[in-house]
């Protein structure tokens, strides 16, 4: 069983940057696909970025060119570097571990607020 803890959220001005971290423990991290989702108030949770166990990445169109997902299997951690942040990026960001389309574990979420 894998446990996940997110960190790195906070308040940032438009145009600023944040790096979210997702630390996993309790299982073999490298076998999992890892994903970042977000849920804004009143909206459905959406997939923001994913990285497979092989290192392939994908992004929702709204963050392409601004966000970068990466993983460090030695540290059992996946990162989401967020640049050029916009107010519409404000949401609770969640990390999950998955095996293909099947979620295995979710973190508790970290709040990102983009506001002047």
DRENMI-49900 format. One record per residue: residue in one letter; x, y negated, z negated of N, C-alpha, C, O in turn. Coordinates in steps of 0.1 Angstrom, whole numbers, plus 5000, padded with zeros to 4 digits. Example, Ala and Ser with C-alpha at 12.3 -4.5 7.8 and 13.67 -1.06 7.14 Angstrom:
<nodes>
A513250574922512350454922513250334922514250334915
S512850224929513750114929512950004921513449894920
</nodes>
This chain:
<nodes>
X500850125000500050005000500949885000501949874993
X500549775008501349655009500649545002499349535002
X501349464995500849344988501449224995502649225000
X500649114996501048995004500848874996499848854989
X501848784996501748654989502148544999503348545004
X501348445001501648335009502148215001501848204989
X502948135007503448015000503747905011503947935023
X503947785006504447675015503447575020503747485027
X502147595016501147505020501247375012502047355003
X500547275016500547145009499847035018499147065027
X500146915013499646795020500746735029501846705024
X500346705041501346645050500646545059499446565062
X501446445063500846345072500746395087501546485090
X499846345094499846385109501146365115501846265113
X501546455123502846455130503946525122505046545127
X503646555109504646615101504746765103504146825112
X505546835094505846975096505747045082505946985072
X505447175083505447255071505847395076505747435088
X506447475067506747615070506047695059506347685047
X505247785064504547885055505348005055505948055065
X505348075043506048205041505048305037504048275030
X505248425041504348535037505348655033505948715041
X505348675020506248785015505348905012504348905006
X505949015017505249145016506049245007507249235008
X505349325000506049424991505249544990504049554993
X505849654986505149774984505049874995504549984993
X505649845006505549935017506649905027507449815025
X506749975038507749955048507349835057506549855066
X507849715054507349595061507549605076506649565083
X508649665081508949655095507949725104507949705116
X507149815098506249885107504949815110504149845119
X504749705103503449625104503549515114504549445116
X502449495121502149375128501749275118500949305109
X502249155119501949045109501248935116501648895127
X500248875110499448775116499148665106499048685094
X499048545111498548425104497148385109496948375121
X496248375100494848325103494648195095495448165086
X493648125099493248005092491747995092491048045101
X491247935081489847915080489547765075489947735063
X489047685083488647555080487247555073486547645075
X487047455065485747445058484547445068484547365077
X483647545066482447545074482647625087481747625096
X483947675089484147745102484647885100484947925088
X484547965110485048105109486548115109487248025114
X486948215103488448245103488848275117488248345124
X490048215121490548235134492048285133492748245124
X492348365143493748405144494648295150494248245161
X495648255143496548145147497748195155498048155166
X498348295149499648355155499848495150499448525139
X500448575158500748705154502148755159502648695169
X502748845152504048895156503949045154503649095143
X504249125164504149265163505449325156506349255153
X505349455153506549515147507749515156508849515151
X507449505169508549495179509049355181510049335188
X508349255176508749115177508049035187508448925190
X507049095194506349015204505348925196504848955186
X505248805202504448695195503248655204503248665216
X502248605198501048545205500548435196500648435184
X499948335203499348215196498048175202497748205214
X497248125194495948055199496447935207497347865203
X495647905217496047795226496247665219497147585222
X495447635208495547505201496847485194497147365190
X497647585192498947565185500147595193501247575188
X499947635205501047675214501947545216501447435219
X503247565215504147455216504447385203505347305202
X503547405193503747335180504047435168504847395159
X503547555169503747655158504647765163504647795175
X505447815154506347925157506248035146506448005135
X505948155150505948265140507148345142507648365153
X507748385131508948465131508948565119508148545110
X509748665119509848755108511248795105512148795114
X511548815092512848865087512548995080512148995069
X512849105087512549235081513449265069513049345060
X514549205069515449235057514949165044515149215033
X514149055046513548985035512049015033511448965024
X511549105042510149145041509249015042508249005034
X509548925050508948795051508648755065509348785074
X507448695067507048635080506848495077506348455067
X507248415087507148265086506248205096506048265107
X505648095093504948015103505447875102505147795093
X506247835112506747695113505747615120505447645132
X505247515114504247425120504747285121505047215112
X504847245134505347105137504147025143503147085148
X504346895144503446805150501946835145501046845153
X501846845132500546885126499546775129499846655129
X498346825131497146735133496146755122496046865116
X495246665120494146675110493346805113492846865103
X493146845125492346965128493047095124492547195125
X494347085120495047205115494747225100495147325095
X494047135094493647155080492847275078491747295085
X493247365069492547485067493347565056494347525051
X492647665051493347765043493947865053493347925061
X495247895051496047985060496248115052496648115041
X495848225059496048355054496948435062497048425074
X497748525055498648615062497948755061497448785050
X498148835071497748975070498749065076499449025086
X498749185071499549295077498549385084497449415079
X498949435095498049515103498749625110499949615112
X498049725114498549835123497649825135496549865135
X498149765145497349735157496249645153496449535147
X495049675156493849595153493349615139492349545135
X493949705132493349735118494149665107495349685105
X493449575100494049505089494349605078493549685074
X495549585072495949675060495849595047495449645037
X496249465048496249385035496149235039496649195050
X495549165030495449015032496048945019496049005008
X496648835022497048745011495948665005494848675010
X496248584995495148504989494948374996493948304993
X495848335005495748205012496448095006496748094994
X496848005015497547875010496947765018496747765030
X496647655011495947535017496947445024497947415019
X496547415036497247315044496347195047495247215052
X496747075043495946965045496746855053497846815048
X496246815064496946715072496146595072495046585078
X496646495065495846365063496846255060497846275054
X496446135065497246015062496645945049497145845045
</nodes>
